[in-house]
């Protein structure tokens, strides 16, 4: 069974930090190092948007709205991908989803809620 499980969401004050983690399991992820991994988010009433991507060659891209504040990283041994969120803003409030593209298929986690509020 293929699974992506996000963790680390919660309530954080503006200007604070939070670290999200996504753990991959399942036979397909025996080749996790070949996966193209991303974090997406969906705010209430809005479409899901790409936040950050890290490819199998560790090429990284960020949405303009998070550049300089968020950092994506991966650990191919642990089969995890993390999103370090610093200097968070109320507009970062959303459900954050982990996405994997591997062997011509896409997989999604169920999401973790991040709420930025004082």
C-alpha distance (Angstrom), angle and dihedral (degrees) to the residues before:
residue distance angle dihedral
X1 . . .
X2 3.77 . .
X3 3.77 115.4 .
X4 3.76 138.8 174.2
X5 3.78 112.4 -171.3
X6 3.78 121.4 -170.3
X7 3.79 124.0 -157.7
X8 3.77 140.2 168.7
X9 3.77 101.6 65.6
X10 3.78 123.3 135.4
X11 3.77 145.5 110.6
X12 3.80 117.7 -38.6
X13 3.79 132.2 171.2
X14 3.80 121.5 -117.3
X15 3.78 109.6 -84.5
X16 3.78 92.0 25.1
X17 3.80 132.2 114.4
X18 3.76 136.9 -116.0
X19 3.79 133.5 177.5
X20 3.78 121.2 -146.8
X21 3.77 123.0 -163.4
X22 3.79 132.6 -165.1
X23 3.80 121.5 -161.8
X24 3.78 120.9 -161.2
X25 3.80 124.4 -152.2
X26 3.77 135.9 170.3
X27 3.77 136.1 77.4
X28 3.79 94.5 -77.9
X29 3.77 89.2 61.5
X30 3.77 91.6 63.7
X31 3.78 79.7 93.7
X32 3.81 93.4 44.3
X33 3.78 89.9 139.3
X34 3.80 88.1 68.5
X35 3.79 93.6 53.8
X36 3.77 123.6 108.7
X37 3.83 103.3 -136.8
X38 3.79 128.7 -160.3
X39 3.76 143.4 170.3
X40 3.79 119.1 -138.7
X41 3.78 130.5 -179.6
X42 3.76 136.9 -157.8
X43 3.77 121.5 -160.4
X44 3.82 121.5 -160.0
X45 3.80 110.2 -74.7
X46 3.79 93.5 4.3
X47 3.78 136.8 101.1
X48 3.77 121.8 -100.2
X49 3.79 110.8 -93.0
X50 3.77 136.0 -165.8
X51 3.80 113.8 -106.8
X52 3.80 104.8 174.8
X53 3.79 141.0 -14.8
X54 3.78 133.8 -159.1
X55 3.78 117.1 -172.8
X56 3.78 129.2 -151.4
X57 3.81 87.5 -95.9
X58 3.85 88.9 51.4
X59 3.76 93.4 -111.0
X60 3.81 105.7 156.2
X61 3.79 134.1 -154.6
X62 3.79 131.5 178.1
X63 3.76 136.0 -164.6
X64 3.80 110.1 -106.4
X65 3.79 90.0 -117.4
X66 3.81 93.0 63.9
X67 3.81 103.1 33.2
X68 3.77 111.8 128.9
X69 3.82 92.2 15.2
X70 3.81 106.2 59.9
X71 3.80 128.6 52.5
X72 3.79 126.1 -165.2
X73 3.78 121.5 -157.5
X74 3.77 138.6 166.7
X75 3.80 138.4 -151.6
X76 3.79 110.7 -156.9
X77 3.80 93.1 -169.8
X78 3.80 94.2 53.9
X79 3.84 91.0 34.7
X80 3.75 92.4 -130.1
X81 3.77 137.1 131.9
X82 3.79 120.7 -160.7
X83 3.78 135.1 -162.4
X84 3.79 115.9 -154.7
X85 3.78 108.8 -159.0
X86 3.81 117.6 -163.4
X87 3.79 132.0 173.9
X88 3.79 89.6 16.8
X89 3.78 120.6 -163.4
X90 3.81 132.1 -155.0
X91 3.80 88.2 -106.6
X92 3.80 88.8 63.3
X93 3.80 88.1 70.8
X94 3.80 107.4 120.4
X95 3.75 146.5 106.6
X96 3.80 106.6 -81.1
X97 3.79 118.8 -146.0
X98 3.77 131.4 -164.1
X99 3.80 116.8 -139.3
X100 3.77 130.7 -168.7
X101 3.77 127.6 -168.5
X102 3.78 112.4 -165.2
X103 3.80 135.5 148.0
X104 3.82 90.5 4.0
X105 3.79 93.2 -57.3
X106 3.78 134.4 103.1
X107 3.79 126.8 -138.1
X108 3.79 131.3 -169.0
X109 3.75 135.9 -160.8
X110 3.79 122.4 -139.5
X111 3.78 93.9 -108.3
X112 3.75 138.9 -118.8
X113 3.80 124.3 -118.4
X114 3.79 120.4 -122.3
X115 3.79 117.3 -170.2
X116 3.79 119.7 -173.0
X117 3.77 110.0 -164.2
X118 3.77 141.4 129.5
